[in-house]
């Protein structure tokens, strides 16, 4: 009966109490559950006995353990586990002796640790076994020899700058004895030095962003390591792009829109979680642009030594910003109002009759739309090269479609009629659930439309977001 457990006894009792089951039934159910546990325990104990008879002591001990966990009052399971568990532990101890006698210190250690783990596993459920003392003696002799030789091997590998293999051996030593000598210091070198050297190589080759990330990883994992903190700051300083934002052009006819966009882009870039991008003040940007104009008009070279704080200039042009406010369009629709009449004849028998009255309702539609286009370019102040550029084109719109009826909407049925005061062959009542639901959804539809000002702001915000993403994604090292 394995399907009846595991179970929450208190939950079952509470449920039965709420359901007002009889005490006799509750007692019967509890007996059934405990009986199921007992049946499973006995079945596993019999299985363990068969394995024990076949000489498969470790498998038998595992089955006895499962049996005991199902029912700790099962004496056969407890005695069987103690018996086969000790046989298993003796075999594990024999493996320790065999490894020791063959001169294999490493295997001696791991065989003993396996025996120790098994001993602890059985002890945790309250059954005491004993590890033969000879196994512990062999372990205590083999352990220092193995650790000393391994440590010396790893230290030599470290001197040969074979960091990977040295780190692997140091890690094994730590698993066996975490407090062994000055292990932590050597492990720090074996793990940190390859990362440190990679960062230095990246820095020397001009991969400043990669170097910054490498040194950051090293610092996060190893803490202060050599001059990694200073080198990381050097990488950041060399790789950072300081951006000045020029005054944007406006070809849209929307007054001041370009200034609003410039302000939003400034805020967007300033809010980027990117240490390699920094906005500089408008003063430096203005000086650079004047110097650029002077150099262009005189044909001379730009004097930008005092402007090195500004490494790139962001220029932009608002090409278009068109806002269209649609008119509210009203259409009179024809439909039917359903009425159900109940009647009763002289015999008391009731009947129902459905009548459809010709009515009209108003249907409204409106659409506001906008269109915007913005061109941007990030250029180097040192070389004049275009670092990144793009055009953002947006066409947001909002549309409402709803209906209004001066009556009970729930009884309104779609359809068509020709004349209100008489029938026509073209009259058509569409009283099916799907069409009725579609019609009635119009009466609960949204009636408030996004204003032109809202659509305009959406364009401005999305332009700022797109430019911010483009600059954030720009990586000169890719």
SEVEX-874124 format. One record per residue (C-alpha): residue number from 0; x, z, y. Coordinates in Angstrom, 2 decimals. Layout:
<atoms>
NUM	X	Z	Y
...
</atoms>
This chain:
<atoms>
0	0.00	0.00	0.00
1	2.72	-0.85	2.52
2	0.20	-2.17	5.06
3	-1.05	1.33	5.86
4	2.15	2.53	7.52
5	3.84	3.14	9.89
6	0.90	4.91	11.60
7	0.05	7.12	14.56
8	-1.78	10.07	13.02
9	-2.80	11.69	16.33
10	-4.16	8.36	17.56
11	-6.25	7.96	14.41
12	-7.61	11.50	14.74
13	-8.54	10.93	18.39
14	-10.24	7.67	17.51
15	-12.24	9.26	14.75
16	-13.20	12.14	17.00
17	-14.47	9.77	19.67
18	-16.39	7.81	17.06
19	-17.86	11.09	15.75
20	-16.82	10.50	12.14
21	-17.51	13.32	9.72
22	-14.78	15.83	8.93
23	-15.10	14.90	5.27
24	-14.39	11.23	6.04
25	-11.43	12.18	8.25
26	-9.97	14.30	5.47
27	-10.44	11.45	3.00
28	-8.69	8.97	5.31
29	-5.71	11.29	5.83
30	-5.38	11.73	2.08
31	-5.47	7.95	1.69
32	-2.66	7.48	4.21
33	-0.42	10.16	2.72
34	-1.15	8.81	-0.72
35	0.01	5.37	0.42
36	3.26	6.86	1.68
37	3.74	8.68	-1.61
38	3.04	5.54	-3.65
39	5.63	3.57	-1.73
40	8.19	6.34	-2.11
41	7.68	6.55	-5.87
42	7.85	2.76	-6.24
43	11.19	2.65	-4.38
44	12.54	5.58	-6.42
45	11.73	3.75	-9.68
46	13.42	0.63	-8.34
47	16.49	2.74	-7.44
48	16.58	4.21	-10.95
49	16.70	0.73	-12.49
50	19.58	-0.24	-10.18
51	21.41	2.97	-11.03
52	21.01	2.33	-14.76
53	22.57	-1.09	-14.19
54	25.59	0.50	-12.48
55	24.69	-0.88	-9.03
56	25.20	2.46	-7.32
57	25.38	1.36	-3.69
58	22.18	-0.71	-3.99
59	20.55	2.16	-5.86
60	21.55	4.60	-3.12
61	19.99	2.32	-0.51
62	16.68	2.23	-2.42
63	16.78	6.03	-2.89
64	17.38	6.31	0.87
65	14.31	4.20	1.65
66	12.28	6.23	-0.83
67	13.43	9.50	0.75
68	12.59	8.23	4.25
69	9.05	7.45	3.10
70	8.55	10.87	1.60
71	11.15	13.60	2.14
72	9.36	15.79	-0.41
73	10.20	13.36	-3.18
74	12.69	15.37	-5.22
75	13.63	12.39	-7.40
76	14.57	10.42	-4.29
77	16.65	13.27	-2.83
78	18.56	14.02	-6.05
79	19.01	10.33	-6.80
80	20.37	9.70	-3.31
81	22.79	12.61	-3.58
82	23.97	11.37	-6.97
83	24.33	7.66	-6.25
84	25.42	8.29	-2.66
85	28.34	10.39	-3.87
86	29.23	7.71	-6.45
87	29.18	5.12	-3.66
88	31.30	7.30	-1.41
89	33.79	7.88	-4.25
90	34.10	4.11	-4.73
91	34.73	3.65	-1.03
92	37.39	6.37	-1.15
93	38.96	4.62	-4.15
94	39.21	1.48	-2.04
95	41.11	3.51	0.55
96	43.60	4.63	-2.13
97	43.98	1.10	-3.45
98	44.77	-0.24	0.03
99	47.24	2.57	0.65
100	49.03	2.05	-2.66
101	49.38	-1.66	-1.92
102	51.09	-0.80	1.37
103	48.31	-2.25	3.58
104	47.93	0.24	6.44
105	45.37	-1.85	8.29
106	43.05	-2.12	5.29
107	43.55	1.56	4.53
108	42.27	2.45	7.99
109	39.24	0.16	7.87
110	38.28	1.20	4.33
111	38.41	4.84	5.39
112	36.35	4.19	8.53
113	33.77	2.45	6.32
114	33.62	5.49	4.03
115	33.37	7.79	7.04
116	30.47	5.78	8.49
117	28.62	5.91	5.16
118	29.19	9.68	4.92
119	27.78	10.12	8.42
120	24.75	7.93	7.64
121	23.69	10.07	4.67
122	24.51	13.34	6.45
123	22.19	12.39	9.31
124	19.16	12.66	7.01
125	20.19	16.10	5.78
126	22.01	15.30	2.54
127	25.62	16.42	2.33
128	28.23	14.34	0.52
129	31.98	14.84	0.45
130	34.82	12.42	1.09
131	37.69	13.01	-1.35
132	40.47	14.68	0.65
133	43.09	12.26	-0.65
134	41.37	9.42	1.23
135	41.67	11.30	4.52
136	45.33	12.07	3.80
137	46.08	8.39	3.23
138	44.17	7.50	6.43
139	46.10	10.03	8.52
140	49.42	8.67	7.19
141	48.52	5.01	7.66
142	46.93	5.30	11.10
143	50.00	6.18	13.23
144	52.17	3.63	11.41
145	49.64	0.86	11.99
146	48.95	1.78	15.61
147	52.64	2.08	16.49
148	53.57	-1.25	14.92
149	50.53	-3.00	16.43
150	51.23	-1.56	19.85
151	54.84	-2.73	19.73
152	53.75	-6.20	18.63
153	51.21	-6.43	21.46
154	53.75	-5.17	23.99
155	56.23	-7.89	22.98
156	53.48	-10.50	23.22
157	52.74	-9.22	26.71
158	56.39	-9.65	27.69
159	56.23	-13.20	26.35
160	53.13	-13.70	28.53
161	50.95	-14.34	25.50
162	48.12	-12.43	27.13
163	45.31	-13.56	24.86
164	46.87	-12.39	21.58
165	48.18	-9.19	23.19
166	44.71	-8.35	24.50
167	43.21	-8.95	21.05
168	45.63	-6.45	19.45
169	45.18	-3.90	22.22
170	41.40	-4.14	21.75
171	41.75	-3.41	18.03
172	43.92	-0.39	18.79
173	41.28	0.87	21.22
174	38.55	0.57	18.58
175	40.60	2.77	16.23
176	41.94	5.22	18.81
177	40.66	4.87	22.40
178	43.12	7.51	23.66
179	46.24	6.02	22.11
180	49.22	6.50	24.45
181	49.04	4.48	27.70
182	46.87	1.81	26.09
183	44.49	1.42	29.03
184	47.33	0.44	31.37
185	48.58	-2.28	29.04
186	45.07	-3.56	28.40
187	44.54	-3.81	32.13
188	47.56	-6.07	32.39
189	46.66	-8.21	29.37
190	43.17	-8.78	30.74
191	43.90	-8.92	34.45
192	47.14	-10.89	34.67
193	45.76	-14.24	33.35
194	42.87	-14.03	35.83
195	45.23	-13.06	38.66
196	47.54	-15.99	37.94
197	44.63	-18.39	37.77
198	43.48	-17.21	41.19
199	46.97	-17.66	42.66
200	47.18	-21.16	41.18
201	43.80	-22.10	42.63
202	44.79	-20.72	46.01
203	48.07	-22.65	46.05
204	46.26	-25.88	45.14
205	43.73	-25.53	47.95
206	40.76	-24.53	45.79
207	39.85	-21.66	48.06
208	36.31	-21.12	46.84
209	37.37	-21.07	43.22
210	40.20	-18.67	44.06
211	37.80	-16.40	45.94
212	35.43	-16.26	42.96
213	38.31	-15.69	40.53
214	39.73	-12.79	42.54
215	36.23	-11.36	42.94
216	35.78	-11.38	39.15
217	39.18	-9.72	38.73
218	38.39	-6.98	41.25
219	34.95	-6.34	39.77
220	36.39	-5.98	36.27
221	39.74	-4.32	36.92
222	39.41	-2.69	40.33
223	42.48	-2.88	42.55
224	44.98	-5.19	40.88
225	48.25	-6.06	42.63
226	47.36	-7.82	45.92
227	44.16	-9.42	44.60
228	42.08	-8.01	47.48
229	44.40	-9.49	50.12
230	44.56	-12.84	48.31
231	40.78	-12.96	48.08
232	40.52	-12.44	51.84
233	43.12	-15.16	52.35
234	41.09	-17.56	50.19
235	37.96	-16.74	52.14
236	39.68	-17.24	55.48
237	41.10	-20.61	54.47
238	37.94	-21.86	52.80
239	35.37	-20.64	55.30
240	33.64	-23.33	57.37
241	32.86	-22.06	60.86
242	30.00	-24.18	62.19
243	28.96	-24.83	65.74
244	25.44	-26.16	66.29
245	25.21	-28.83	68.97
246	22.15	-29.48	71.11
247	19.79	-31.68	69.11
248	18.34	-35.00	70.32
249	14.58	-35.43	70.52
250	12.92	-38.83	70.01
251	9.58	-37.49	68.91
252	7.81	-37.00	72.21
253	7.05	-33.42	71.21
254	8.48	-31.36	74.02
255	10.90	-28.55	73.07
256	10.35	-29.18	69.35
257	14.05	-29.98	68.85
258	15.03	-26.66	70.45
259	12.72	-24.76	68.12
260	14.19	-26.59	65.13
261	17.73	-25.78	66.30
262	16.84	-22.10	66.60
263	15.28	-22.03	63.14
264	18.25	-23.81	61.57
265	20.59	-21.32	63.24
266	18.59	-18.45	61.74
267	18.42	-20.15	58.33
268	22.19	-20.70	58.13
269	22.91	-17.20	59.39
270	20.73	-15.82	56.61
271	22.53	-17.68	53.82
272	24.27	-15.44	51.31
273	27.33	-17.66	51.47
274	30.61	-16.12	52.63
275	32.08	-19.58	53.22
276	29.63	-20.50	55.98
277	29.64	-18.86	59.39
278	27.95	-19.81	62.66
279	30.07	-19.62	65.80
280	28.70	-18.98	69.28
281	27.36	-21.73	71.52
282	30.21	-21.38	74.01
283	32.85	-22.73	71.61
284	30.51	-25.52	70.54
285	29.92	-26.59	74.15
286	33.64	-26.62	74.90
287	34.31	-28.77	71.83
288	31.68	-31.34	72.76
289	33.01	-31.64	76.31
290	36.53	-32.12	74.97
291	35.21	-34.75	72.57
292	33.53	-36.64	75.43
293	36.67	-36.42	77.58
294	38.85	-37.78	74.80
295	36.43	-40.60	74.13
296	36.27	-41.65	77.80
297	40.03	-41.50	78.41
298	41.17	-42.73	75.03
299	43.37	-39.68	74.58
300	43.63	-37.28	71.66
301	41.47	-34.19	71.56
302	43.08	-30.88	72.40
303	41.44	-28.62	69.88
304	44.12	-26.01	69.30
305	42.01	-23.42	71.09
306	38.95	-24.44	69.14
307	40.19	-23.82	65.63
308	37.52	-21.15	65.26
309	35.05	-24.04	65.06
310	35.84	-26.17	62.04
311	32.64	-28.20	61.90
312	29.86	-29.33	64.23
313	26.26	-29.73	63.15
314	24.38	-32.42	65.08
315	20.78	-33.42	64.63
316	18.06	-35.73	65.88
317	14.34	-35.15	65.66
318	13.22	-38.70	64.88
319	9.51	-38.09	64.63
320	6.94	-35.33	64.83
321	3.39	-36.62	64.69
322	0.37	-34.32	64.43
323	-3.09	-35.69	63.69
324	-6.24	-33.61	63.96
325	-9.12	-35.10	62.03
326	-12.76	-34.97	62.99
327	-15.28	-32.95	61.05
328	-17.42	-35.50	59.22
329	-20.95	-34.52	58.20
330	-22.93	-36.39	55.60
331	-26.55	-35.66	54.67
332	-26.93	-35.66	50.89
333	-30.10	-35.83	48.83
334	-30.72	-33.45	45.94
335	-33.44	-31.46	44.20
336	-34.42	-27.81	44.32
337	-35.37	-26.61	40.87
338	-38.35	-24.24	40.51
339	-39.46	-22.68	37.23
340	-43.13	-21.62	37.07
341	-44.50	-19.37	34.33
342	-48.20	-19.60	33.50
343	-50.49	-17.77	31.10
344	-53.69	-19.22	29.60
345	-56.86	-17.38	28.68
346	-55.48	-16.47	25.26
347	-52.46	-14.77	26.83
348	-49.95	-17.41	25.70
349	-47.20	-17.97	28.25
350	-45.61	-21.29	29.14
351	-42.90	-22.45	31.54
352	-42.87	-25.51	33.74
353	-39.90	-26.83	35.74
354	-40.61	-28.51	39.07
355	-38.07	-30.40	41.21
356	-38.56	-30.52	44.97
357	-36.81	-33.16	47.04
358	-34.40	-31.59	49.57
359	-31.30	-32.44	51.59
360	-28.06	-30.58	52.21
361	-25.07	-31.18	54.47
362	-21.66	-32.14	53.14
363	-18.59	-31.70	55.38
364	-15.09	-33.15	55.18
365	-12.06	-32.92	57.43
366	-8.36	-33.64	57.17
367	-5.49	-32.65	59.41
368	-2.11	-34.22	58.80
369	1.38	-34.27	60.18
370	4.58	-36.24	59.74
371	8.10	-35.34	60.68
372	11.60	-36.76	60.25
373	14.88	-35.09	61.12
374	18.40	-36.46	60.76
375	21.43	-34.16	60.58
376	25.16	-34.46	60.16
377	27.97	-31.95	59.65
378	31.32	-33.26	60.90
379	34.82	-31.82	60.79
380	36.28	-30.92	64.21
381	39.77	-31.41	62.80
382	39.45	-34.88	61.27
383	36.09	-36.15	62.52
384	35.07	-36.85	58.93
385	31.42	-36.45	57.95
386	31.22	-33.51	55.56
387	27.56	-33.82	54.69
388	24.49	-35.49	56.15
389	20.90	-36.27	55.38
390	17.41	-37.09	56.57
391	14.49	-34.75	56.02
392	11.09	-36.51	55.91
393	7.90	-34.50	55.58
394	4.19	-35.32	55.52
395	2.16	-32.13	55.12
396	-1.63	-32.36	55.21
397	-4.65	-30.16	54.64
398	-8.16	-31.19	53.67
399	-11.42	-29.29	53.42
400	-14.53	-30.42	51.59
401	-17.54	-28.15	51.46
402	-21.35	-28.14	51.71
403	-24.06	-26.08	53.35
404	-27.71	-25.66	52.37
405	-30.49	-23.64	53.93
406	-31.95	-22.34	50.69
407	-31.11	-20.97	47.27
408	-27.94	-22.80	46.26
409	-28.18	-21.58	42.65
410	-31.30	-23.69	42.12
411	-29.88	-26.82	43.75
412	-29.56	-29.81	41.41
413	-27.72	-33.08	42.19
414	-29.56	-36.35	42.11
415	-30.98	-39.14	44.21
416	-34.41	-39.93	45.60
417	-35.75	-42.81	47.69
418	-38.77	-41.29	49.40
419	-39.50	-37.67	50.06
420	-43.29	-37.96	49.89
421	-43.67	-40.22	46.86
422	-41.92	-41.14	43.64
423	-39.75	-44.17	43.06
424	-38.20	-45.79	39.97
425	-34.81	-45.16	41.56
426	-35.29	-41.39	41.67
427	-32.75	-39.69	39.44
428	-32.40	-35.97	38.62
429	-28.96	-34.99	37.26
430	-29.75	-31.54	35.92
431	-26.87	-31.07	33.48
432	-24.52	-28.07	33.61
433	-21.34	-29.96	34.51
434	-22.83	-31.82	37.46
435	-24.63	-28.72	38.69
436	-21.37	-26.72	38.62
437	-19.52	-29.45	40.52
438	-22.17	-29.47	43.21
439	-22.39	-25.71	43.55
440	-18.60	-25.41	43.83
441	-18.86	-27.18	47.20
442	-20.88	-24.30	48.61
443	-18.11	-21.78	47.81
444	-15.26	-24.05	48.84
445	-12.84	-23.19	51.63
446	-14.14	-24.05	55.10
447	-11.09	-23.14	57.19
448	-8.52	-25.86	57.65
449	-4.88	-25.53	58.62
450	-4.57	-26.11	62.32
451	-2.19	-28.71	63.80
452	-0.01	-25.83	65.03
453	0.29	-24.50	61.45
454	1.23	-27.93	60.08
455	3.77	-28.33	62.87
456	5.34	-24.99	61.98
457	5.44	-25.96	58.30
458	7.45	-29.06	59.19
459	9.86	-27.07	61.34
460	10.34	-24.39	58.69
461	10.91	-26.94	55.93
462	13.41	-28.88	58.05
463	15.35	-25.67	58.62
464	15.21	-24.83	54.90
465	16.37	-28.31	53.85
466	19.31	-28.30	56.27
467	20.22	-24.78	55.19
468	20.17	-25.81	51.51
469	22.31	-28.88	52.22
470	24.97	-26.79	53.98
471	24.82	-24.07	51.34
472	25.27	-26.61	48.55
473	28.15	-28.38	50.30
474	31.35	-27.64	48.45
475	34.49	-29.55	49.46
476	36.08	-28.63	46.12
477	33.61	-30.58	44.02
</atoms>
